[in-house]
Amino acid sequence: MFTLWQCTLTEILGRVALGLYIVLIFVTPAGAASIESAIMPGSVIKDHADLEGKCANCHVRFDRDAQPRLCLDCHKPIAADVRTKRGYHGRLKEKNCRECHTEHKGRTAIIVKMDEKHFDHTQTDFLLRGKHENKACDKCHEAGAKHRKAPSECVSCHRKDDKHKGNLGNKCGNCHDENGWKEAHFDHSKTKFSLHDAHENLACAKCHIDQRFAKTPRDCLSCHRKDDAHKGSFGTRCESCHRETKWDQPTFRHDLDTRFRLLGQHQEVRCTSCHTKPLYRQKTPSRCRDCHIKDDVHKRGLGDKCENCHTEKSWKTARFDHDRDTQFKLRDKHASAKCQSCHKPSSPHEKLSSQCNSCHAEDDQKKGHKGRYGEKCESCHNEKGFKPSIFVHERDTQYTLLGKHRQVKCDSCHTGANIHDKMGTKCFTCHERDDMEKAHKGRYGQKCETCHVEKDFKTIHFDHDQDTSFLLTGKHRQVKCDNCHKEPLGSPKFDKRCYGCHKNDDVHFGSYDLRCDQCHVTEDWRKVLKKDGAR
């Protein structure tokens, strides 16, 4: 069992102090702070002096592992290295700060100890290679300055060695390495201007005059202005036609490198024939008329799309096929008509109507039907010739033309303002005037076809014996219709008895029966029938 006599005086005092410390911690914070100050093992360095007496800034009671977090809260650059895995501290395996940096050793204590001879520089962001390996530390790290403050750019140490006088900027590592300052390894292909062919063997000073590298022009014309046979008219993009191999052998391919293919006679034309203005400064026109306006025999009457009819092979050879390239096929006389006959110079590309009347309205007004027959000229005419008409009345209408109707002009029947107005098919529709002025004056009704035919109006085909219930016999066959038919046909006043017509011829004055046919015959009124029926 542990006894007091087994302890030294120092141990006894330490245990008593520890007991008082524990008591004061749980009794009062102020008391705890006083005890912490009393038992502090020693003074901190001068850079931490303002934190002395405030142990909670660096220590967490009863948690020794929490101390690194508090250190990094103050040393933010070191914390950034640890967080991003950079720098010396970012590459160290995770450990407690106090393993390398011990405090409470006095104001002048050195808590950053480094064995410079055995320090592994690969644990930093700056590797020592080539001639840097044998350099003394103080060549780059100034006395009294933090090691992490040492510059990493070449120009910081080698500014006096820069023969370019700053014209190439501060990134010396792009051309030089640690093996030797005079050995340059610059890769021009990593710049915006790669060196090819004839450019590869040129001395740097040919382009970089006066050791000037920044903002060196990359356009060909800046160096080759004296070689420009085009006098600047083709712009500054020499690489469009020329290569570094040979300046005088153009590689420009018009068909592949532009949107305008050279076909036919265009392949033999000089560039300056079309490119009359500086290239790239002003867009070269690609329409035919821009170059061939003087060759336009149509005087722009057919518009600007010359390629619709012409090819590059020959300007005079037209390839336009109206039947193939439009929806209006040219037939007969239309095929020999000039384009301007339909396509007016004022509006050559205006969408034209395919109706005949759109071109022949004037012909219709002056020589034709004056618009009365409508706009469907193709109903009667075709492209072979405006005359004769191809209209077939029997085929194209419901009214067949017979007899003299075949010889009658259309206008004789179609007298209205429009030929398409629906017309009556009865004879009386056209022959009413003939009937009223020259013939029956309407007494025989409107069914002219009952007696007349189209062959001849005077030829009557009416058969009284077959077509009526009244047979014509004797002298009745010689009598004109009007002698009996005083009133219109169908009139209720018409009396079929003999007395109806022969009342004035009755010598008996009505003393006998009105049935005259009991005694008289139609061959001769004066002949009287005997009682036995014999004459």
KOLVEXPA-89895 format. One line per 10 residues: number of its first residue (from 1); their letters; for each residue x, y, z of C-alpha. Coordinates in nm, 2 decimals. Example, Ala and Ser with C-alpha at 12.3 -4.5 7.8 and 13.67 -1.06 7.14 Angstrom:
BEGIN
1> AS> 1.23/-0.45/0.78 ~ 1.37/-0.11/0.71
//
This chain:
BEGIN
1> MFTLWQCTLT> 0.00/0.00/0.00 ~ 0.12/0.35/-0.09 ~ 0.25/0.55/0.21 ~ 0.35/0.91/0.25 ~ 0.70/0.80/0.37 ~ 0.77/0.64/0.04 ~ 0.76/0.97/-0.14 ~ 1.02/1.24/-0.18 ~ 0.94/1.59/-0.06 ~ 0.90/1.71/-0.43
11> EILGRVALGL> 0.65/1.45/-0.51 ~ 0.45/1.53/-0.19 ~ 0.44/1.90/-0.28 ~ 0.34/1.82/-0.63 ~ 0.05/1.60/-0.52 ~ -0.07/1.86/-0.28 ~ -0.06/2.13/-0.55 ~ -0.25/1.90/-0.78 ~ -0.52/1.84/-0.52 ~ -0.56/2.22/-0.46
21> YIVLIFVTPA> -0.57/2.27/-0.84 ~ -0.85/2.03/-0.88 ~ -1.05/2.18/-0.59 ~ -1.01/2.53/-0.72 ~ -1.12/2.43/-1.07 ~ -1.45/2.31/-0.95 ~ -1.49/2.59/-0.70 ~ -1.43/2.90/-0.91 ~ -1.30/2.99/-1.26 ~ -1.10/3.28/-1.12
31> GAASIESAIM> -0.93/3.04/-0.88 ~ -0.86/2.80/-1.16 ~ -0.69/3.07/-1.36 ~ -0.48/3.17/-1.07 ~ -0.37/2.81/-1.02 ~ -0.29/2.77/-1.39 ~ -0.06/3.08/-1.38 ~ 0.10/2.94/-1.06 ~ 0.18/2.61/-1.20 ~ 0.28/2.73/-1.56
41> PGSVIKDHAD> 0.61/2.56/-1.63 ~ 0.78/2.87/-1.78 ~ 0.74/3.18/-1.99 ~ 0.64/3.16/-2.36 ~ 0.84/3.31/-2.64 ~ 0.81/3.69/-2.71 ~ 0.58/3.63/-3.01 ~ 0.33/3.46/-2.78 ~ 0.37/3.69/-2.49 ~ 0.03/3.85/-2.54
51> LEGKCANCHV> -0.13/3.51/-2.50 ~ 0.05/3.44/-2.17 ~ -0.19/3.40/-1.88 ~ -0.47/3.30/-2.12 ~ -0.41/2.93/-2.13 ~ -0.74/2.85/-2.30 ~ -0.61/3.01/-2.62 ~ -0.37/2.72/-2.66 ~ -0.49/2.44/-2.42 ~ -0.82/2.26/-2.37
61> RFDRDAQPRL> -0.85/2.12/-2.02 ~ -0.81/1.74/-2.00 ~ -0.78/1.72/-2.39 ~ -0.42/1.73/-2.51 ~ -0.52/1.62/-2.86 ~ -0.72/1.94/-2.92 ~ -0.41/2.16/-2.90 ~ -0.31/2.14/-3.28 ~ -0.65/2.27/-3.38 ~ -0.60/2.58/-3.16
71> CLDCHKPIAA> -0.25/2.63/-3.31 ~ -0.38/2.63/-3.66 ~ -0.66/2.88/-3.56 ~ -0.38/3.13/-3.51 ~ -0.13/3.02/-3.77 ~ -0.36/3.05/-4.07 ~ -0.09/3.01/-4.35 ~ 0.02/2.69/-4.19 ~ -0.35/2.58/-4.17 ~ -0.39/2.65/-4.54
81> DVRTKRGYHG> -0.09/2.43/-4.63 ~ -0.23/2.15/-4.41 ~ -0.57/2.18/-4.56 ~ -0.45/2.18/-4.93 ~ -0.16/1.93/-4.87 ~ 0.10/2.18/-4.98 ~ 0.42/2.31/-4.84 ~ 0.63/2.15/-4.57 ~ 0.35/2.12/-4.31 ~ 0.10/2.00/-4.57
91> RLKEKNCREC> 0.32/1.70/-4.66 ~ 0.40/1.59/-4.30 ~ 0.22/1.29/-4.15 ~ -0.04/1.40/-3.90 ~ 0.12/1.47/-3.56 ~ 0.09/1.71/-3.27 ~ 0.25/2.05/-3.30 ~ 0.44/2.02/-2.97 ~ 0.64/1.73/-3.10 ~ 0.84/1.98/-3.30
101> HTEHKGRTAI> 0.76/2.31/-3.13 ~ 0.80/2.32/-2.75 ~ 0.69/2.63/-2.55 ~ 0.73/2.77/-2.20 ~ 1.12/2.78/-2.24 ~ 1.15/3.15/-2.19 ~ 1.12/3.46/-2.40 ~ 1.43/3.40/-2.61 ~ 1.38/3.03/-2.66 ~ 1.40/2.89/-3.02
111> IVKMDEKHFD> 1.09/2.67/-3.07 ~ 1.16/2.62/-3.45 ~ 1.45/2.38/-3.47 ~ 1.56/2.26/-3.81 ~ 1.86/2.05/-3.92 ~ 1.94/2.23/-4.24 ~ 2.21/1.98/-4.34 ~ 1.97/1.69/-4.33 ~ 1.65/1.88/-4.43 ~ 1.45/1.70/-4.70
121> HTQTDFLLRG> 1.37/1.98/-4.95 ~ 1.14/1.74/-5.14 ~ 0.89/1.80/-4.86 ~ 0.84/2.16/-4.99 ~ 0.69/2.31/-5.30 ~ 1.03/2.39/-5.44 ~ 1.25/2.09/-5.54 ~ 1.62/2.14/-5.55 ~ 1.75/2.02/-5.89 ~ 2.06/2.07/-6.10
131> KHENKACDKC> 2.28/2.34/-5.97 ~ 2.03/2.43/-5.70 ~ 2.12/2.11/-5.51 ~ 2.46/2.23/-5.39 ~ 2.36/2.58/-5.31 ~ 2.39/2.70/-4.94 ~ 2.05/2.77/-4.78 ~ 2.14/3.13/-4.71 ~ 2.16/3.19/-5.08 ~ 1.78/3.18/-5.11
141> HEAGAKHRKA> 1.67/3.20/-4.74 ~ 1.75/3.54/-4.58 ~ 1.86/3.54/-4.22 ~ 1.58/3.61/-3.98 ~ 1.30/3.56/-4.24 ~ 1.07/3.26/-4.23 ~ 1.17/2.98/-4.46 ~ 0.83/2.98/-4.63 ~ 0.88/3.34/-4.74 ~ 1.17/3.25/-4.97
151> PSECVSCHRK> 1.07/3.34/-5.33 ~ 1.02/3.06/-5.58 ~ 1.04/3.26/-5.91 ~ 1.37/3.25/-6.10 ~ 1.38/3.62/-6.16 ~ 1.39/3.69/-5.79 ~ 1.74/3.55/-5.77 ~ 1.86/3.58/-6.13 ~ 1.74/3.92/-6.23 ~ 2.09/4.03/-6.29
161> DDKHKGNLGN> 2.14/3.74/-6.52 ~ 1.84/3.82/-6.74 ~ 1.99/3.91/-7.08 ~ 1.64/3.97/-7.21 ~ 1.60/4.27/-6.98 ~ 1.25/4.17/-6.88 ~ 1.12/4.15/-7.24 ~ 1.03/3.79/-7.20 ~ 0.86/3.83/-6.87 ~ 0.93/3.65/-6.54
171> KCGNCHDENG> 0.87/3.29/-6.64 ~ 1.23/3.19/-6.69 ~ 1.14/2.83/-6.65 ~ 0.97/2.83/-6.99 ~ 1.31/2.82/-7.15 ~ 1.58/2.75/-6.89 ~ 1.63/2.49/-6.62 ~ 1.85/2.43/-6.32 ~ 2.12/2.24/-6.52 ~ 2.26/2.55/-6.68
181> WKEAHFDHSK> 2.13/2.90/-6.74 ~ 2.28/2.91/-7.09 ~ 2.10/2.60/-7.21 ~ 1.75/2.70/-7.34 ~ 1.48/2.44/-7.40 ~ 1.20/2.66/-7.52 ~ 0.92/2.48/-7.71 ~ 0.77/2.73/-7.95 ~ 0.48/2.49/-8.03 ~ 0.35/2.57/-7.68
191> TKFSLHDAHE> 0.30/2.93/-7.78 ~ 0.03/3.07/-8.01 ~ 0.27/3.06/-8.30 ~ 0.42/2.71/-8.39 ~ 0.73/2.71/-8.60 ~ 0.71/2.50/-8.92 ~ 0.93/2.43/-9.22 ~ 1.13/2.74/-9.31 ~ 1.05/2.91/-8.98 ~ 1.21/2.63/-8.78
201> NLACAKCHID> 1.57/2.73/-8.86 ~ 1.53/3.10/-8.83 ~ 1.72/3.29/-8.57 ~ 1.50/3.43/-8.29 ~ 1.62/3.78/-8.37 ~ 1.46/3.76/-8.72 ~ 1.12/3.80/-8.56 ~ 1.20/3.91/-8.21 ~ 1.38/4.23/-8.28 ~ 1.58/4.40/-8.00
211> QRFAKTPRDC> 1.50/4.09/-7.77 ~ 1.13/4.20/-7.78 ~ 0.92/3.89/-7.73 ~ 0.60/4.02/-7.57 ~ 0.33/4.12/-7.82 ~ 0.53/4.00/-8.11 ~ 0.30/4.01/-8.42 ~ 0.19/3.68/-8.55 ~ 0.05/3.79/-8.89 ~ 0.26/3.71/-9.19
221> LSCHRKDDAH> 0.25/4.05/-9.34 ~ 0.44/4.20/-9.04 ~ 0.75/4.02/-9.15 ~ 0.68/3.96/-9.52 ~ 0.54/4.29/-9.63 ~ 0.82/4.33/-9.88 ~ 0.73/3.99/-10.03 ~ 0.36/4.07/-10.08 ~ 0.31/4.07/-10.45 ~ -0.06/4.18/-10.39
231> KGSFGTRCES> 0.04/4.51/-10.25 ~ -0.18/4.45/-9.95 ~ -0.50/4.42/-10.15 ~ -0.55/4.06/-10.03 ~ -0.53/4.15/-9.66 ~ -0.30/4.02/-9.39 ~ -0.41/3.66/-9.38 ~ -0.13/3.53/-9.61 ~ -0.16/3.18/-9.45 ~ -0.49/3.14/-9.64
241> CHRETKWDQP> -0.29/3.09/-9.96 ~ 0.07/3.05/-9.86 ~ 0.26/2.81/-9.64 ~ 0.60/2.81/-9.46 ~ 0.74/2.57/-9.71 ~ 0.76/2.80/-10.01 ~ 0.62/3.15/-10.03 ~ 0.58/3.15/-10.41 ~ 0.37/2.83/-10.43 ~ 0.01/2.91/-10.32
251> TFRHDLDTRF> -0.18/2.63/-10.15 ~ -0.52/2.80/-10.15 ~ -0.80/2.57/-10.27 ~ -1.10/2.78/-10.37 ~ -1.34/2.49/-10.38 ~ -1.25/2.36/-10.03 ~ -1.15/2.68/-9.85 ~ -1.44/2.89/-9.96 ~ -1.82/2.86/-10.01 ~ -1.78/2.94/-10.38
261> RLLGQHQEVR> -1.67/2.66/-10.60 ~ -1.49/2.75/-10.92 ~ -1.65/2.57/-11.21 ~ -1.62/2.59/-11.59 ~ -1.46/2.91/-11.71 ~ -1.43/3.04/-11.36 ~ -1.13/2.81/-11.31 ~ -0.93/3.00/-11.57 ~ -1.01/3.35/-11.44 ~ -0.75/3.55/-11.25
271> CTSCHTKPLY> -0.82/3.62/-10.88 ~ -0.82/3.99/-10.94 ~ -1.09/3.96/-11.20 ~ -1.34/3.90/-10.92 ~ -1.15/4.02/-10.61 ~ -1.12/4.38/-10.71 ~ -1.13/4.50/-10.35 ~ -0.92/4.41/-10.05 ~ -1.00/4.06/-9.92 ~ -1.14/4.03/-9.57
281> RQKTPSRCRD> -1.20/4.40/-9.55 ~ -1.50/4.37/-9.77 ~ -1.70/4.06/-9.85 ~ -1.65/3.95/-10.21 ~ -2.00/3.92/-10.38 ~ -2.09/3.57/-10.50 ~ -2.39/3.66/-10.72 ~ -2.34/3.62/-11.10 ~ -2.47/3.97/-11.18 ~ -2.21/4.13/-10.95
291> CHIKDDVHKR> -1.95/4.04/-11.21 ~ -2.16/4.00/-11.52 ~ -2.40/4.29/-11.51 ~ -2.25/4.42/-11.83 ~ -2.32/4.08/-12.00 ~ -2.69/4.08/-11.90 ~ -2.87/4.10/-12.23 ~ -3.20/4.09/-12.04 ~ -3.12/4.43/-11.88 ~ -3.22/4.29/-11.54
301> GLGDKCENCH> -3.56/4.21/-11.69 ~ -3.53/3.85/-11.57 ~ -3.39/3.93/-11.22 ~ -3.06/3.86/-11.06 ~ -3.06/3.48/-11.04 ~ -2.86/3.42/-11.36 ~ -2.77/3.07/-11.24 ~ -3.13/2.96/-11.30 ~ -3.06/2.96/-11.67 ~ -2.69/2.99/-11.72
311> TEKSWKTARF> -2.38/2.78/-11.62 ~ -2.01/2.86/-11.57 ~ -1.93/2.65/-11.88 ~ -2.07/2.91/-12.12 ~ -2.27/3.22/-12.06 ~ -2.46/3.18/-12.39 ~ -2.57/2.82/-12.31 ~ -2.90/2.83/-12.11 ~ -2.99/2.53/-11.90 ~ -3.33/2.64/-11.78
321> DHDRDTQFKL> -3.61/2.40/-11.87 ~ -3.94/2.55/-11.81 ~ -4.12/2.22/-11.82 ~ -3.88/2.07/-11.56 ~ -3.80/2.36/-11.34 ~ -4.15/2.51/-11.31 ~ -4.51/2.39/-11.26 ~ -4.61/2.54/-11.59 ~ -4.52/2.34/-11.90 ~ -4.48/2.53/-12.23
331> RDKHASAKCQ> -4.67/2.38/-12.52 ~ -4.70/2.47/-12.89 ~ -4.70/2.85/-12.93 ~ -4.60/2.90/-12.57 ~ -4.28/2.72/-12.64 ~ -4.17/2.98/-12.90 ~ -4.28/3.28/-12.70 ~ -4.01/3.51/-12.55 ~ -3.97/3.51/-12.18 ~ -4.05/3.88/-12.16
341> SCHKPSSPHE> -4.39/3.81/-12.31 ~ -4.51/3.67/-11.97 ~ -4.23/3.78/-11.73 ~ -4.25/4.16/-11.74 ~ -3.92/4.35/-11.69 ~ -4.07/4.54/-11.40 ~ -4.13/4.23/-11.19 ~ -3.96/3.93/-11.35 ~ -3.98/3.71/-11.04 ~ -4.33/3.80/-10.94
351> KLSSQCNSCH> -4.53/3.48/-10.90 ~ -4.73/3.45/-11.22 ~ -5.08/3.31/-11.25 ~ -5.11/3.01/-11.47 ~ -5.45/3.11/-11.59 ~ -5.47/3.21/-11.96 ~ -5.65/3.53/-11.88 ~ -5.36/3.66/-11.68 ~ -5.17/3.71/-12.01 ~ -5.45/3.72/-12.27
361> AEDDQKKGHK> -5.70/3.95/-12.09 ~ -5.62/4.23/-12.34 ~ -5.67/3.99/-12.63 ~ -6.00/3.89/-12.49 ~ -6.12/4.25/-12.46 ~ -6.01/4.37/-12.80 ~ -6.06/4.06/-13.02 ~ -6.25/3.81/-12.82 ~ -6.54/3.79/-12.59 ~ -6.49/4.12/-12.39
371> GRYGEKCESC> -6.48/3.92/-12.06 ~ -6.83/3.78/-12.11 ~ -6.71/3.42/-12.12 ~ -6.51/3.44/-11.80 ~ -6.14/3.36/-11.73 ~ -6.13/2.99/-11.81 ~ -6.00/3.03/-12.17 ~ -5.87/2.67/-12.16 ~ -6.23/2.55/-12.17 ~ -6.25/2.64/-12.54
381> HNEKGFKPSI> -5.89/2.72/-12.65 ~ -5.54/2.56/-12.63 ~ -5.18/2.65/-12.70 ~ -5.19/2.54/-13.06 ~ -5.39/2.84/-13.16 ~ -5.65/3.07/-13.02 ~ -5.86/2.95/-13.31 ~ -6.05/2.72/-13.36 ~ -6.23/2.65/-13.04 ~ -6.18/2.30/-12.89
391> FVHERDTQYT> -6.50/2.33/-12.70 ~ -6.75/2.04/-12.77 ~ -7.09/2.14/-12.67 ~ -7.22/1.78/-12.66 ~ -6.93/1.66/-12.45 ~ -6.88/1.95/-12.22 ~ -7.24/2.04/-12.15 ~ -7.58/1.88/-12.10 ~ -7.72/2.03/-12.41 ~ -7.66/1.86/-12.75
401> LLGKHRQVKC> -7.64/2.09/-13.06 ~ -7.83/1.95/-13.35 ~ -7.92/2.07/-13.69 ~ -7.87/2.44/-13.75 ~ -7.78/2.49/-13.39 ~ -7.43/2.36/-13.49 ~ -7.39/2.66/-13.72 ~ -7.50/2.92/-13.47 ~ -7.24/3.15/-13.30 ~ -7.21/3.12/-12.93
411> DSCHTGANIH> -7.31/3.48/-12.88 ~ -7.65/3.41/-13.05 ~ -7.76/3.21/-12.75 ~ -7.52/3.33/-12.48 ~ -7.62/3.69/-12.48 ~ -7.57/3.75/-12.10 ~ -7.27/3.92/-11.94 ~ -7.13/3.58/-11.84 ~ -7.13/3.26/-12.05 ~ -7.14/3.06/-11.73
421> DKMGTKCFTC> -7.48/3.20/-11.63 ~ -7.72/2.91/-11.62 ~ -7.94/2.91/-11.94 ~ -8.28/2.75/-12.01 ~ -8.28/2.47/-12.26 ~ -8.63/2.53/-12.40 ~ -8.66/2.66/-12.75 ~ -8.87/2.94/-12.64 ~ -8.57/3.08/-12.44 ~ -8.40/3.18/-12.76
431> HERDDMEKAH> -8.69/3.18/-13.01 ~ -8.95/3.38/-12.82 ~ -8.90/3.68/-13.04 ~ -8.94/3.47/-13.36 ~ -9.26/3.33/-13.22 ~ -9.41/3.66/-13.11 ~ -9.31/3.87/-13.42 ~ -9.32/3.62/-13.71 ~ -9.51/3.31/-13.61 ~ -9.77/3.21/-13.36
441> KGRYGQKCET> -9.75/3.51/-13.13 ~ -9.75/3.28/-12.83 ~ -10.08/3.11/-12.92 ~ -9.92/2.76/-12.95 ~ -9.74/2.78/-12.62 ~ -9.36/2.74/-12.54 ~ -9.31/2.38/-12.64 ~ -9.18/2.46/-12.99 ~ -9.01/2.11/-13.01 ~ -9.36/1.96/-13.03
451> CHVEKDFKTI> -9.38/2.08/-13.40 ~ -9.04/2.20/-13.50 ~ -8.69/2.05/-13.53 ~ -8.34/2.20/-13.53 ~ -8.28/2.10/-13.89 ~ -8.53/2.36/-14.03 ~ -8.77/2.58/-13.83 ~ -9.02/2.57/-14.12 ~ -9.02/2.20/-14.14 ~ -9.30/2.07/-13.91
461> HFDHDQDTSF> -9.30/1.71/-13.78 ~ -9.63/1.73/-13.59 ~ -9.87/1.45/-13.68 ~ -10.22/1.56/-13.58 ~ -10.36/1.21/-13.62 ~ -10.10/1.05/-13.39 ~ -10.03/1.33/-13.15 ~ -10.39/1.44/-13.08 ~ -10.72/1.27/-13.04 ~ -10.86/1.46/-13.34
471> LLTGKHRQVK> -10.80/1.30/-13.68 ~ -10.76/1.53/-13.97 ~ -10.95/1.39/-14.27 ~ -11.06/1.54/-14.61 ~ -11.02/1.91/-14.65 ~ -10.91/1.94/-14.28 ~ -10.57/1.83/-14.40 ~ -10.54/2.14/-14.62 ~ -10.65/2.39/-14.35 ~ -10.39/2.60/-14.18
481> CDNCHKEPLG> -10.36/2.55/-13.80 ~ -10.46/2.91/-13.73 ~ -10.80/2.85/-13.90 ~ -10.90/2.62/-13.61 ~ -10.67/2.72/-13.33 ~ -10.79/3.08/-13.28 ~ -10.71/3.06/-12.91 ~ -10.39/2.94/-12.74 ~ -10.33/2.57/-12.73 ~ -10.49/2.41/-12.43
491> SPKFDKRCYG> -10.75/2.68/-12.39 ~ -11.07/2.55/-12.24 ~ -11.27/2.75/-12.50 ~ -11.16/2.53/-12.79 ~ -11.45/2.33/-12.92 ~ -11.37/2.01/-13.11 ~ -11.72/1.98/-13.26 ~ -11.78/2.08/-13.62 ~ -12.01/2.35/-13.51 ~ -11.72/2.51/-13.31
501> CHKNDDVHFG> -11.55/2.61/-13.64 ~ -11.84/2.59/-13.89 ~ -12.11/2.79/-13.70 ~ -12.10/3.06/-13.97 ~ -12.13/2.79/-14.24 ~ -12.45/2.65/-14.10 ~ -12.72/2.71/-14.36 ~ -12.97/2.55/-14.13 ~ -12.93/2.83/-13.87 ~ -12.93/2.58/-13.60
511> SYDLRCDQCH> -13.26/2.42/-13.68 ~ -13.09/2.07/-13.70 ~ -12.89/1.90/-13.44 ~ -12.54/2.06/-13.39 ~ -12.38/1.73/-13.47 ~ -12.29/1.82/-13.83 ~ -12.10/1.50/-13.89 ~ -12.43/1.31/-13.89 ~ -12.50/1.45/-14.24 ~ -12.18/1.61/-14.37
521> VTEDWRKVLK> -11.83/1.47/-14.45 ~ -11.49/1.64/-14.44 ~ -11.42/1.57/-14.81 ~ -11.68/1.82/-14.92 ~ -11.92/2.01/-14.70 ~ -12.18/2.01/-14.97 ~ -12.21/1.63/-14.98 ~ -12.47/1.49/-14.75 ~ -12.49/1.14/-14.61 ~ -12.81/0.93/-14.69
531> KDGAR> -12.99/0.76/-14.42 ~ -12.84/0.42/-14.51 ~ -12.50/0.58/-14.49 ~ -12.44/0.59/-14.87 ~ -12.35/0.91/-15.03
//
